[in-house]
Amino acid sequence: TVGLSRGKFSESARVSYAKVADYQRRGLVHFHAVIRLDGAEGANSTPPGWATTALLSAAVRGAAERVRLLAPGRDIVGPRELRFGEQIDVRPISAFGAGERLTSAAVAGYIAKYATKGAETAGAVDGRIHGARDLVLLPVRAHVLRMISTCWWLGGLPDFAPLGLRRWAHMLGYGGHFSSKSRRYSTTLTALRQARADHRAEEQQTALGIGSRPTVTVDEWRYAGRGYSPEAALLAASAREGGASHGA
């Protein structure tokens, strides 16, 4: 669209995204994605002048319309080509509410609204199905039961084995992660895990009354030997003698 090669594009701009999967009541999965076009250095750099909202919207729509995937099991279900439907809805995110400034927190809240909806929204179940007889006892609507049963049936056929449909039948066949993002969209999962670990450690130190004291973490171990110490050897001997006397 702008006449740049992939290499030249990366020198002047960077595409970042965050995506969540959202279950509809009818059982289909909708994807909600926030796609951003930044400067070459990421979110803190200004994008080039040609990187407009209209250009990005047209590129997203064009890419979605070109996606094609041939479904497996041609001899069983016939030739099927999978693609995005007509519900492709591309909207510029300008603000959330009257006069509200577009911030990272606001975008995170938009994503979180859909991230909290699971397969239960469509009436599915939250546990894996281990056998065909379990299908009879599922407390689900007839429509959902047909979808789960179809996943179970197709999952038993060799052509569909790589999809793991039986493993994910309770999720209506969708085994993907509910959220994903480009590496540099925001913070990393490693950083989030470390923040949680630091927070738990701080809570434990506060509970023990050592929150304000300096602590030393020792993470080196060395082999000291095996067997009892002299004191523990006496206790072990006494325990053995006591057991022998009790047995006699």
C-alpha positions in Angstrom: 0.0 0.0 0.0 2.8 2.4 0.8 5.3 0.9 -1.6 7.8 -0.3 1.0 9.5 -3.7 1.3 9.2 -5.6 4.6 12.8 -4.6 5.5 12.2 -0.9 4.8 8.9 -1.0 6.6 10.5 -2.3 9.8 13.0 0.6 9.7 10.2 3.2 9.9 7.2 1.5 11.7 6.2 -1.4 13.9 2.9 -3.3 14.1 1.8 -4.4 17.6 -1.3 -6.3 18.7 -3.1 -7.9 21.5 -5.9 -10.4 20.9 -8.5 -12.3 23.0 -10.9 -15.1 22.0 -14.5 -14.4 23.0 -17.2 -17.2 22.9 -20.6 -16.3 21.5 -23.8 -17.9 22.8 -24.2 -19.8 19.5 -20.8 -21.5 20.2 -18.6 -19.6 17.7 -15.4 -17.9 18.7 -15.0 -14.2 17.9 -11.5 -12.6 18.0 -11.1 -9.1 19.4 -7.8 -7.5 18.6 -6.3 -4.2 19.3 -3.8 -3.4 16.5 -1.4 -0.5 16.8 1.0 1.1 14.3 4.0 2.7 16.1 7.3 4.2 15.1 10.3 1.9 14.5 11.2 2.0 18.2 7.8 0.9 19.5 5.1 2.6 21.5 7.2 5.5 22.6 8.2 6.6 19.1 6.1 8.6 16.6 4.9 6.7 13.6 5.7 8.1 10.1 3.3 10.5 8.5 1.9 7.9 6.1 0.8 5.6 9.0 -2.7 6.8 9.3 -5.7 5.2 11.0 -7.4 4.8 7.6 -4.4 3.0 6.2 -4.2 0.6 9.1 -8.0 -0.1 9.0 -7.8 -0.9 5.3 -4.7 -3.1 5.8 -6.4 -5.1 8.6 -9.6 -5.6 6.6 -7.6 -6.7 3.5 -5.4 -9.1 5.5 -8.5 -10.7 7.1 -10.2 -11.2 3.7 -7.2 -12.9 2.3 -6.8 -15.6 5.0 -7.7 -19.1 3.8 -7.2 -22.5 5.4 -8.1 -25.9 3.9 -9.9 -28.0 6.5 -8.6 -31.6 7.1 -10.8 -34.6 6.4 -11.6 -33.9 2.7 -12.8 -37.5 2.2 -15.0 -37.4 5.2 -16.7 -33.9 5.3 -15.8 -32.9 1.8 -13.6 -30.0 0.6 -14.0 -27.0 2.9 -12.1 -23.8 2.9 -12.1 -21.9 6.2 -12.0 -18.1 6.3 -13.2 -15.2 8.4 -16.9 -14.4 7.9 -18.7 -11.2 7.0 -18.6 -10.0 10.6 -15.2 -8.4 10.2 -15.6 -5.1 12.1 -12.7 -2.7 12.0 -13.1 0.4 14.2 -10.6 3.0 15.2 -10.2 3.2 19.0 -10.3 6.9 19.7 -11.8 7.1 23.2 -13.8 5.2 25.8 -16.7 7.4 26.7 -17.3 11.1 26.4 -14.0 13.0 26.4 -12.1 10.1 28.0 -8.4 10.1 27.1 -7.2 6.9 25.3 -4.7 5.3 27.7 -3.0 1.9 28.0 -5.2 1.2 31.1 -8.3 1.9 29.0 -7.2 -0.5 26.3 -6.4 -3.1 28.9 -9.9 -2.8 30.3 -11.4 -3.2 26.9 -9.4 -6.4 26.4 -10.2 -7.7 29.9 -13.9 -7.4 29.3 -13.7 -10.2 26.7 -10.9 -12.2 28.4 -13.2 -12.9 31.4 -15.8 -14.7 29.1 -15.1 -18.5 28.8 -16.8 -21.3 27.0 -19.5 -21.3 29.7 -20.9 -18.3 28.0 -22.0 -20.6 25.1 -23.3 -23.1 27.6 -20.3 -25.5 27.5 -18.7 -27.2 30.5 -15.5 -26.4 32.4 -14.1 -29.9 32.6 -12.7 -32.3 30.1 -14.8 -35.2 28.8 -13.1 -38.6 29.3 -15.6 -40.9 27.5 -18.5 -41.0 25.1 -20.8 -42.1 27.9 -20.1 -38.8 29.7 -21.9 -37.0 26.9 -25.3 -38.3 28.0 -24.9 -36.6 31.5 -23.8 -33.2 30.3 -26.1 -30.4 31.6 -26.0 -28.5 28.3 -28.5 -27.3 25.6 -29.2 -29.5 22.6 -27.3 -27.2 20.3 -24.2 -27.2 22.5 -24.4 -31.0 22.9 -24.4 -31.4 19.1 -21.3 -29.3 18.9 -19.5 -31.3 21.6 -20.6 -34.6 20.2 -19.4 -33.6 16.7 -16.0 -32.7 18.2 -15.9 -36.1 19.9 -16.8 -38.0 16.7 -14.4 -36.1 14.5 -11.7 -36.4 17.1 -11.8 -40.2 16.8 -11.1 -40.1 13.1 -7.4 -40.4 12.0 -7.6 -37.4 9.6 -8.6 -35.1 12.6 -6.3 -36.6 15.2 -3.7 -33.8 15.0 -6.4 -31.3 16.0 -6.9 -32.9 19.5 -10.7 -32.4 19.2 -11.6 -34.9 21.9 -9.2 -33.3 24.3 -10.9 -29.9 23.7 -14.5 -31.1 23.1 -15.6 -29.4 26.3 -14.3 -26.1 24.8 -16.3 -26.8 21.6 -13.1 -27.8 19.8 -11.1 -24.6 20.4 -7.8 -25.4 22.1 -6.0 -22.2 21.5 -5.0 -19.8 24.2 -7.6 -17.2 25.0 -5.2 -14.4 24.7 -2.0 -13.6 22.8 0.0 -10.5 21.8 3.0 -9.4 19.9 6.2 -9.6 22.0 6.6 -5.8 22.3 3.0 -4.8 22.6 3.3 -4.3 26.4 4.9 -6.0 29.4 6.0 -9.6 29.1 4.5 -12.6 31.0 7.9 -13.1 32.6 7.7 -9.7 34.1 4.2 -10.3 35.3 5.1 -13.6 37.0 8.1 -11.9 38.7 5.8 -9.1 39.9 3.4 -11.6 41.4 6.3 -13.5 43.1 7.7 -10.3 44.6 4.2 -9.4 45.8 3.7 -12.8 47.5 7.1 -12.6 49.1 6.4 -9.1 50.4 3.1 -10.3 51.9 4.8 -13.3 53.6 7.5 -11.1 55.1 4.8 -8.7 56.4 2.9 -11.6 58.0 6.1 -12.8 59.7 6.9 -9.3 61.0 10.1 -9.0 59.0 8.8 -6.7 56.2 11.2 -3.9 57.1 14.2 -6.0 57.9 16.9 -6.8 55.3 16.8 -10.5 54.2 19.4 -12.7 52.6 18.4 -15.4 50.1 20.8 -18.3 49.9 20.4 -20.3 46.7 23.6 -22.4 46.8 23.8 -25.9 48.2 26.6 -28.3 48.9 26.7 -32.0 49.8 27.6 -32.3 53.5 27.4 -36.1 53.8 24.9 -38.8 54.7 23.8 -40.5 57.9 23.0 -39.3 61.3 24.7 -36.5 63.3 26.0 -37.8 66.7 22.9 -36.4 68.5 20.5 -37.9 65.9 22.3 -41.2 66.1 21.5 -41.5 69.8 17.8 -40.7 69.2 17.6 -43.3 66.4 19.2 -45.9 68.6 16.8 -45.2 71.4 13.9 -45.5 68.9 15.1 -48.8 67.6 15.6 -50.2 71.2 12.1 -49.0 72.2 10.5 -50.6 69.2 12.3 -53.9 69.8 11.2 -54.0 73.5 7.6 -53.2 72.6 7.5 -56.0 70.0 8.9 -58.5 72.4 
